[in-house]
Amino acid sequence: VLNPQYFALGSLLGQPISSPQAAAAGIYAPFASFPSSQTVAQALLPYPQFFTLNTDCCLENLGQSSYHALEVQVRRRFHSGLNLMAAYTWSKTLTDADSTLPFFAQTTGLGTIQNPFNLKQEKALSQQDIPQNLVLSYIYELPVGKGKKFLNHGGFTNAVLGGWSISGIQTYHSGQPFSFCCATGIPGWGHNIRFDQVLGQSLFSQAYLSDNFDPVNDSLFNKNAFIDPNSPARISAGGAYQLGDMAREIGSVRSFFFYNEDFNLLKRTQITEKSDLLLQVTFLNAFNRHIFDAHNSVDLNPNDPSFGILNTGNTLEGPRRIQLQLKFEF
């Protein structure tokens, strides 16, 4: 890519190498057969005979990551009819190389490398950073019926009230951080340019911060909080090209918190010593959570008219489903 020392040339980088402006700046074709229609930026590349070098078609070839976490797990094996496991993770994931397929990450506007000359500036939260994660799973055999604490009887009482159990899996975790892309590019610079953030401006829109947010029509984000460092107006006025100052991923702006509860209600009726009848009622997304897939279905480019508008057709959860099963086990 172009050495950043040439950013000061501004709009001259987009001029043909044969233009009078290039000659006035003392910039000429790097070799005799260099096409006269090619730009000054192309001529100033370290290897101007190559127009595109795609080094990330398949896997990221350089990067560092760190993961720090507090992990807590509580287990209670079957005792008094209860089997319980609770797992909680409080973590932070930092990286300067977020994607195993960075080319595709770049085309979808995710946080990719802006400046390969300074990878320290690229270190930020990972797209996969989930700081809070709680999972509960349990099975509880109700203490009613034959051999249990209450109504310890056989016959009709046990057939109706005995053999019931409740189980569930409940998941709660933070959303993923956002990256905003992409500002106006720089000639000869094959990396996405990030935006500058306006100090004092909230990244969230007033509509989102209010109690009247309409996810169908209102933008999540405040367009006035973003500045394109290479806006056409600024460059045509003689300004130098610049890199954006926003972080690759923004931890204060995340997709929506995730909630999910699945429950099972089971009734086992013993028929013989070796056979039973199992009735199972399953409640998937029992509380009918409606969680928008904001991380993958919202426009994150402040230059677009649809910036911050959710695609409300994409959700992380389907609607509540209730399944009934009747099994004969032997």
Phi, psi and chi 1 to 4 in degrees:
 res  aa     phi    psi   chi1   chi2   chi3   chi4
   1 VAL       -  168.7  -64.4      -      -      -
   2 LEU   -64.6  139.4 -168.7   70.5      -      -
   3 ASN   -70.4  132.7 -167.7  -55.9      -      -
   4 PRO   -57.3  -16.3  -26.0   35.3      -      -
   5 GLN   -62.8  -19.7   72.9 -175.7   47.3      -
   6 TYR   -91.4   -1.2  -63.3  118.3      -      -
   7 PHE   -59.1  -29.4  -73.1  176.8      -      -
   8 ALA   -65.2  -15.6      -      -      -      -
   9 LEU   -71.4  -14.9  -65.0  175.3      -      -
  10 GLY    55.9 -130.9      -      -      -      -
  11 SER   -64.2  -17.4   59.3      -      -      -
  12 LEU   -61.2  -28.2  178.6   59.2      -      -
  13 LEU   -61.1  -27.9  -69.3  174.6      -      -
  14 GLY   -90.4   -2.9      -      -      -      -
  15 GLN   -80.7  151.1  -65.2  -67.9  -37.4      -
  16 PRO   -61.8  148.8  -19.6   31.4      -      -
  17 ILE   -64.9  -20.9 -169.4   63.7      -      -
  18 SER   -88.2    2.2   57.4      -      -      -
  19 SER   -74.8  153.9   65.6      -      -      -
  20 PRO   -60.2  -33.0  -21.6   31.9      -      -
  21 GLN   -62.3  -39.2  -64.5   92.8  -34.6      -
  22 ALA   -66.2  -43.9      -      -      -      -
  23 ALA   -63.5  -38.5      -      -      -      -
  24 ALA   -64.8  -29.0      -      -      -      -
  25 ALA   -87.7    0.5      -      -      -      -
  26 GLY    75.4   28.9      -      -      -      -
  27 ILE  -113.7  125.4  -57.0  173.3      -      -
  28 TYR  -129.8  171.4  -57.7   96.2      -      -
  29 ALA   -58.6  137.7      -      -      -      -
  30 PRO   -73.2  -20.4   24.7  -32.5      -      -
  31 PHE  -154.1  164.0   49.7   86.7      -      -
  32 ALA   -61.2  -37.3      -      -      -      -
  33 SER   -91.3    9.3   60.4      -      -      -
  34 PHE   -65.3  127.4 -172.4   79.2      -      -
  35 PRO   -60.0  131.5  -22.5   33.3      -      -
  36 SER   -67.8  -19.2   60.4      -      -      -
  37 SER   -83.2  -10.7   60.1      -      -      -
  38 GLN   -71.7  158.4  -75.3  -60.7  -40.6      -
  39 THR   -83.4  165.3   63.1      -      -      -
  40 VAL   -60.5  -39.7  168.9      -      -      -
  41 ALA   -58.9  -43.0      -      -      -      -
  42 GLN   -63.7  -39.7 -178.1   67.1   37.0      -
  43 ALA   -66.3  -27.4      -      -      -      -
  44 LEU   -91.5   -1.3  -66.2  174.6      -      -
  45 LEU   -65.4  154.0  -69.6  178.2      -      -
  46 PRO   -58.6  -33.7  -23.4   32.8      -      -
  47 TYR  -129.3   79.0  -57.6   94.7      -      -
  48 PRO   -66.1  -13.8   23.0  -32.8      -      -
  49 GLN   -76.0  -13.1   65.9  -88.8   34.3      -
  50 PHE  -105.3  128.8  -63.3  115.9      -      -
  51 PHE   -92.5  -33.5  -62.1  113.7      -      -
  52 THR  -145.9  129.1  -60.4      -      -      -
  53 LEU  -121.5  106.0  -71.8  175.8      -      -
  54 ASN   -94.3   98.2 -175.4    4.1      -      -
  55 THR   -93.9    2.2   61.7      -      -      -
  56 ASP  -126.9   34.5   62.4   -0.6      -      -
  57 CYS   -62.4  -28.5   74.0      -      -      -
  58 CYS  -124.9  -52.6  -54.5      -      -      -
  59 LEU  -140.2  149.1  -66.2  173.7      -      -
  60 GLU   -61.4  136.1 -177.1   70.4   85.3      -
  61 ASN  -108.9    1.3   53.4   27.3      -      -
  62 LEU  -159.3  136.4  178.4   67.0      -      -
  63 GLY   169.7  162.2      -      -      -      -
  64 GLN  -135.4  141.5  -60.9 -176.9   42.2      -
  65 SER  -137.0  153.5  -61.5      -      -      -
  66 SER  -139.2  142.6   62.5      -      -      -
  67 TYR  -132.8  121.5  172.1   76.4      -      -
  68 HIS  -120.1  138.8  -62.2  154.8      -      -
  69 ALA  -155.3  149.9      -      -      -      -
  70 LEU  -105.8  121.1  167.0   68.8      -      -
  71 GLU  -118.0  126.4  -61.9  179.6  -11.2      -
  72 VAL  -126.9  133.4  179.8      -      -      -
  73 GLN  -136.3  133.8 -170.3  175.0   95.0      -
  74 VAL  -120.0  129.1  176.6      -      -      -
  75 ARG  -126.7  138.3  -68.7 -173.7  179.8 -175.7
  76 ARG  -132.5  105.3  177.8 -174.2  175.2   91.1
  77 ARG   -75.8  165.3  -57.3 -161.5 -178.6  -84.6
  78 PHE   -44.9  114.8  -95.3  113.1      -      -
  79 HIS  -151.8  125.6  179.0   72.2      -      -
  80 SER    55.4   32.4  -59.2      -      -      -
  81 GLY    84.6    3.4      -      -      -      -
  82 LEU  -113.3  129.4  176.4   63.5      -      -
  83 ASN  -122.5  120.1 -173.1   23.2      -      -
  84 LEU  -135.6  139.5  169.5   67.7      -      -
  85 MET  -137.6  129.2 -174.9  178.9   75.9      -
  86 ALA  -126.4  129.2      -      -      -      -
  87 ALA  -128.1  129.9      -      -      -      -
  88 TYR  -129.4  134.5  169.8   71.9      -      -
  89 THR  -128.6  128.9  -57.4      -      -      -
  90 TRP  -116.3  114.4  176.6   35.7      -      -
  91 SER  -143.0  170.0   66.0      -      -      -
  92 LYS  -148.5  129.6 -172.0  173.6 -172.9  177.8
  93 THR  -119.5  121.0  -53.5      -      -      -
  94 LEU  -115.8  144.3  -63.0  170.3      -      -
  95 THR  -161.5  160.0 -176.9      -      -      -
  96 ASP  -114.4    9.2   58.6   12.8      -      -
  97 ALA  -147.3   91.9      -      -      -      -
  98 ASP   -84.4  -25.7 -134.9  -25.0      -      -
  99 SER  -122.4  139.1  175.3      -      -      -
 100 THR   -73.4  -16.6   56.7      -      -      -
 101 LEU  -125.4   71.4  -65.2  169.5      -      -
 102 PRO   -62.3  -30.4   20.4  -31.4      -      -
 103 PHE   -62.2  -43.7  173.7   75.3      -      -
 104 PHE   -72.9  -32.7  -63.9  105.4      -      -
 105 ALA   -62.0  -39.5      -      -      -      -
 106 GLN   -65.8  -40.9  179.5  167.9  -60.2      -
 107 THR   -69.8  -21.3   59.0      -      -      -
 108 THR   -99.2    9.1   54.5      -      -      -
 109 GLY    80.6   16.0      -      -      -      -
 110 LEU   -82.4  171.6  -60.3  178.7      -      -
 111 GLY   -71.7  107.3      -      -      -      -
 112 THR  -119.4  174.0   55.2      -      -      -
 113 ILE   -60.8  131.0  -65.1  -64.2      -      -
 114 GLN   -98.3  -41.6  176.5 -179.5 -119.9      -
 115 ASN  -131.3   97.3 -176.3    8.1      -      -
 116 PRO   -68.8  -11.1   25.6  -33.3      -      -
 117 PHE   -78.8  -14.2  -71.9   88.2      -      -
 118 ASN  -146.8   84.3 -172.8   -4.6      -      -
 119 LEU   -70.4  -18.1  -70.4 -179.5      -      -
 120 LYS   -62.2  -33.3  -70.8 -176.5  177.8  179.9
 121 GLN   -71.9  -14.9  -70.6 -176.5  -16.3      -
 122 GLU   -88.3  -12.4  -56.7  -57.7  -37.8      -
 123 LYS   -68.6  125.4 -170.6  171.2 -176.4  179.8
 124 ALA  -158.9 -179.6      -      -      -      -
 125 LEU   -59.7  146.2  -71.2  172.2      -      -
 126 SER   -77.7  151.2  168.4      -      -      -
 127 GLN   -58.7  -23.5  -63.6  165.7   19.3      -
 128 GLN   -95.1   11.3  -56.7  170.4   58.2      -
 129 ASP   -70.1  117.2  179.6   63.9      -      -
 130 ILE  -124.1   91.0  -54.7  -69.6      -      -
 131 PRO   -66.8  -31.8   19.3  -29.4      -      -
 132 GLN  -122.5  128.0  -50.2  -77.3  -18.7      -
 133 ASN  -147.5  117.7 -168.4   -3.2      -      -
 134 LEU  -126.6  129.2  173.7   65.9      -      -
 135 VAL  -129.8  128.1  179.8      -      -      -
 136 LEU  -117.7  134.4  -55.1  172.5      -      -
 137 SER  -139.3  141.9   62.9      -      -      -
 138 TYR  -161.0  157.2   47.5   85.2      -      -
 139 ILE  -135.7  130.0  -59.1  174.2      -      -
 140 TYR  -129.9  116.5 -179.6   51.6      -      -
 141 GLU   -85.4  118.1  -65.8 -179.8  -10.1      -
 142 LEU   -62.3  135.3  -60.1 -177.8      -      -
 143 PRO   -79.2   52.3   30.9  -34.6      -      -
 144 VAL  -132.6  136.9  178.5      -      -      -
 145 GLY   110.3 -173.1      -      -      -      -
 146 LYS   -60.6  128.9 -170.9  174.8 -179.0  179.1
 147 GLY    79.9    1.7      -      -      -      -
 148 LYS  -105.8  176.3  -57.9  -63.1 -176.9 -179.7
 149 LYS   -68.7  -37.0 -176.4  175.5 -178.8  179.9
 150 PHE  -114.3  143.9  -57.5  104.5      -      -
 151 LEU    50.0   51.8  -60.8  177.4      -      -
 152 ASN   -75.0   74.0 -174.7    5.2      -      -
 153 HIS  -133.7  155.6  -53.6  -64.0      -      -
 154 GLY   -93.7 -156.0      -      -      -      -
 155 GLY    65.7 -144.7      -      -      -      -
 156 PHE   -64.0  -39.8  179.8   78.3      -      -
 157 THR   -59.1  -46.9  -59.2      -      -      -
 158 ASN   -68.3  -36.0 -176.7   65.1      -      -
 159 ALA   -63.5  -32.9      -      -      -      -
 160 VAL   -91.6  -45.0  175.3      -      -      -
 161 LEU  -101.7  -18.3  -58.7  177.3      -      -
 162 GLY   -88.9  163.5      -      -      -      -
 163 GLY    79.7   11.4      -      -      -      -
 164 TRP   -88.1  143.5  -71.2   95.6      -      -
 165 SER  -147.6  154.9   62.9      -      -      -
 166 ILE  -122.9  135.5  -60.9  172.5      -      -
 167 SER  -136.2  160.9   64.5      -      -      -
 168 GLY  -165.4  158.1      -      -      -      -
 169 ILE  -131.2  122.5  -61.2  176.8      -      -
 170 GLN  -122.6  130.6  -61.9  175.1 -133.3      -
 171 THR  -127.2  132.2  -55.6      -      -      -
 172 TYR  -140.0  124.2  -51.1   95.8      -      -
 173 HIS  -152.6  159.7   63.7   69.7      -      -
 174 SER   -66.2  162.6  -51.8      -      -      -
 175 GLY   -82.7  172.5      -      -      -      -
 176 GLN   -89.8  150.1  -63.0  168.5  -99.0      -
 177 PRO   -71.2  157.8   23.9  -32.1      -      -
 178 PHE  -101.6  155.0  -82.0  119.5      -      -
 179 SER  -127.0  143.0   59.3      -      -      -
 180 PHE  -108.5  124.8  -64.0   93.9      -      -
 181 CYS  -151.0  144.2 -171.9      -      -      -
 182 CYS  -138.7  144.6  -58.6      -      -      -
 183 ALA   -75.6  174.7      -      -      -      -
 184 THR   -59.5  133.2  -57.6      -      -      -
 185 GLY   -76.4  172.0      -      -      -      -
 186 ILE  -113.3  130.8  -59.8  173.8      -      -
 187 PRO   -55.4  133.9  -25.3   34.3      -      -
 188 GLY    78.5    4.3      -      -      -      -
 189 TRP  -115.8  105.6 -171.0  -98.3      -      -
 190 GLY   -85.9   32.0      -      -      -      -
 191 HIS  -131.2  150.7  -66.1  -92.2      -      -
 192 ASN   -65.7  145.5  -72.2  -23.0      -      -
 193 ILE  -105.3  131.9  -55.8  -59.7      -      -
 194 ARG   -89.1  168.0  -62.9 -166.2  -78.0  -90.3
 195 PHE   -87.3  163.7  -70.6   86.9      -      -
 196 ASP   -92.5  145.0  -68.4  -21.0      -      -
 197 GLN  -100.1  135.2 -178.2  175.3  -11.0      -
 198 VAL   -80.3  122.4  179.2      -      -      -
 199 LEU   -63.9  137.9  -65.4  178.3      -      -
 200 GLY    88.3   -9.2      -      -      -      -
 201 GLN   -99.5  131.9  -73.8  -83.9    0.0      -
 202 SER   -71.9  139.8  169.6      -      -      -
 203 LEU   -69.8  -25.5  -66.0  176.3      -      -
 204 PHE   -87.2  149.2  -69.6  106.6      -      -
 205 SER   -75.4  158.0   67.2      -      -      -
 206 GLN   -62.7  -34.5  -72.9  -60.2  -46.2      -
 207 ALA   -61.7  -42.7      -      -      -      -
 208 TYR   -68.5  -36.5  179.1   73.6      -      -
 209 LEU   -76.0  -14.0  -63.9  174.1      -      -
 210 SER   -87.3  177.9   71.9      -      -      -
 211 ASP   -89.2    4.0  -65.3  -29.9      -      -
 212 ASN  -117.2   29.8  -59.7  -47.3      -      -
 213 PHE   -66.2  127.0  176.8   67.0      -      -
 214 ASP  -107.7  105.1  178.8   -0.9      -      -
 215 PRO   -65.1  -16.4   23.2  -32.3      -      -
 216 VAL   -80.3  -37.5  176.6      -      -      -
 217 ASN  -116.6  -24.8  -61.7  -53.1      -      -
 218 ASP   -91.2  146.2  -66.7  -22.6      -      -
 219 SER   -81.7  142.2  174.0      -      -      -
 220 LEU   -69.6  -30.6  -76.9  167.6      -      -
 221 PHE  -117.5  161.3  -53.4  118.0      -      -
 222 ASN   -98.7  107.7  174.1   19.8      -      -
 223 LYS   -61.7  -27.3 -176.3  174.5  -72.0 -167.9
 224 ASN   -71.5   -7.9  -64.4  -35.3      -      -
 225 ALA   -86.8   -1.6      -      -      -      -
 226 PHE  -120.7  138.3  -58.8   84.4      -      -
 227 ILE  -123.4  131.2  -65.6  177.7      -      -
 228 ASP   -80.3  111.8 -172.6  -24.4      -      -
 229 PRO   -66.8  -16.6   25.1  -34.4      -      -
 230 ASN  -122.7   39.7  -56.7  -46.3      -      -
 231 SER   -57.1  142.1   65.2      -      -      -
 232 PRO   -53.7  -37.8  -27.1   34.8      -      -
 233 ALA   -63.3  -41.0      -      -      -      -
 234 ARG   -69.2  -41.9 -177.2  179.1  162.8  -82.4
 235 ILE   -69.3  -41.7  -61.6  -58.1      -      -
 236 SER   -66.9  -21.0   58.7      -      -      -
 237 ALA   -84.9    5.0      -      -      -      -
 238 GLY   102.1    7.4      -      -      -      -
 239 GLY   -73.8  155.0      -      -      -      -
 240 ALA   -84.0  152.2      -      -      -      -
 241 TYR   -69.6  149.5  -78.6  103.7      -      -
 242 GLN  -141.5  159.0  -63.2  177.1   -4.2      -
 243 LEU   -90.4  150.1  -59.7  176.7      -      -
 244 GLY   -75.3  156.3      -      -      -      -
 245 ASP  -102.3   -1.7   62.7   13.6      -      -
 246 MET   -73.3  151.9  -66.4 -170.9   75.5      -
 247 ALA   -68.0  157.8      -      -      -      -
 248 ARG   -62.1  -38.8 -168.9  172.5   46.0   79.4
 249 GLU  -129.0  141.7  -62.2  -75.0  -18.6      -
 250 ILE  -107.0  109.3  -48.6  -62.7      -      -
 251 GLY   -70.1  -24.8      -      -      -      -
 252 SER   -79.7   -9.3   59.9      -      -      -
 253 VAL  -121.8  110.2 -177.8      -      -      -
 254 ARG  -130.2  161.6  -67.2  178.0  175.3  -92.0
 255 SER   -67.2  170.7   55.0      -      -      -
 256 PHE   -67.6  148.3  -61.1  110.2      -      -
 257 PHE   -59.3  142.7 -154.3   90.6      -      -
 258 PHE  -103.2  131.0 -178.8   80.8      -      -
 259 TYR  -128.4  139.1  -51.4   82.5      -      -
 260 ASN  -154.7  136.0  178.0 -101.1      -      -
 261 GLU  -134.6  122.4  -63.9   88.7    4.6      -
 262 ASP  -119.8  132.5  -62.0  -29.9      -      -
 263 PHE  -128.5  151.9  -58.3  112.8      -      -
 264 ASN  -125.9  136.8  -82.5  -41.7      -      -
 265 LEU  -116.8  119.9 -178.3   63.1      -      -
 266 LEU  -121.2  143.2  -61.1  100.0      -      -
 267 LYS  -132.9  113.6  170.6   69.5  168.6   76.1
 268 ARG  -106.7  122.2 -169.6 -178.5  -58.3  -84.2
 269 THR  -114.3  115.9  -57.0      -      -      -
 270 GLN   -73.4  127.7 -155.3   71.5   29.6      -
 271 ILE   -99.3  -53.7  -61.4  174.9      -      -
 272 THR  -131.0 -176.4   67.9      -      -      -
 273 GLU   -62.5  -29.5 -175.3  177.7  -16.8      -
 274 LYS  -114.5    8.4  -64.7 -176.5  178.4 -178.9
 275 SER  -143.4  151.7   63.5      -      -      -
 276 ASP  -152.6  167.5   61.8   66.1      -      -
 277 LEU  -113.9  126.8 -161.0   63.6      -      -
 278 LEU  -116.3  119.6  177.6   63.8      -      -
 279 LEU  -102.2  126.9  171.6   65.3      -      -
 280 GLN  -129.5  127.1 -179.0  172.8  -24.9      -
 281 VAL  -115.5  119.2 -174.8      -      -      -
 282 THR  -110.8  130.2  -57.1      -      -      -
 283 PHE  -112.8  104.8  -58.7   85.9      -      -
 284 LEU   -95.0  131.7  -59.2  173.3      -      -
 285 ASN    51.3   58.0 -171.8   16.2      -      -
 286 ALA   -56.7  -35.4      -      -      -      -
 287 PHE   -94.3   10.6  -61.6  141.1      -      -
 288 ASN    55.6   48.5 -156.0   29.3      -      -
 289 ARG   -64.4  139.7  -54.6  -76.6 -166.2 -175.9
 290 HIS  -120.6   97.6 -165.7   83.5      -      -
 291 ILE  -115.8  116.6  -55.8  168.9      -      -
 292 PHE   -71.2  141.8  -64.4  120.4      -      -
 293 ASP   -83.4   70.3 -176.4   10.7      -      -
 294 ALA   -66.8  -29.9      -      -      -      -
 295 HIS   -67.8  -29.8 -164.4  -94.1      -      -
 296 ASN  -115.9    3.0  -64.9  -51.3      -      -
 297 SER  -140.4   36.2   59.6      -      -      -
 298 VAL  -133.6  140.7   63.2      -      -      -
 299 ASP   -73.0  121.1 -172.3  -22.7      -      -
 300 LEU  -109.0   17.1  -63.2  173.2      -      -
 301 ASN  -106.1  110.1 -169.9  -26.0      -      -
 302 PRO   -60.3  -15.5  -23.8   34.4      -      -
 303 ASN   -80.9  -10.1  -73.6  -27.7      -      -
 304 ASP   -89.9  146.1  -67.2  -17.6      -      -
 305 PRO   -63.0  -28.7  -20.8   31.3      -      -
 306 SER   -93.8   18.5   58.9      -      -      -
 307 PHE   -54.5  128.2  173.2   57.9      -      -
 308 GLY    81.5   -0.5      -      -      -      -
 309 ILE   -86.0  128.7  -59.0  -64.3      -      -
 310 LEU   -78.4  145.2  -80.9  165.1      -      -
 311 ASN   -88.8   95.7  179.3   -8.0      -      -
 312 THR   -72.7   -3.2   53.4      -      -      -
 313 GLY   -78.7  -14.6      -      -      -      -
 314 ASN  -101.1  115.7  -67.7  -20.0      -      -
 315 THR  -127.0  156.6   59.5      -      -      -
 316 LEU   -82.6  -13.6  -62.5  176.5      -      -
 317 GLU  -127.3  142.2  -73.3  -79.4   38.4      -
 318 GLY   -81.2  174.0      -      -      -      -
 319 PRO   -67.8  164.1   25.2  -33.5      -      -
 320 ARG   -55.5  136.1  179.7 -164.6  -64.5  116.5
 321 ARG  -128.4  138.1  -73.3 -179.0  -67.7  155.9
 322 ILE  -120.1  122.7  -58.0  175.0      -      -
 323 GLN  -114.2  137.3  -61.3  176.8   -7.7      -
 324 LEU  -113.9  130.4  -59.3  175.6      -      -
 325 GLN  -133.2  141.6  -58.8  177.3   61.5      -
 326 LEU  -129.8  119.9 -173.5   63.3      -      -
 327 LYS  -123.6  139.4  -58.1  176.9 -176.8  178.3
 328 PHE  -103.5  116.7  175.3   65.1      -      -
 329 GLU  -108.5  136.3  -59.4  178.8  -30.1      -
 330 PHE  -149.6      -   59.0   92.8      -      -
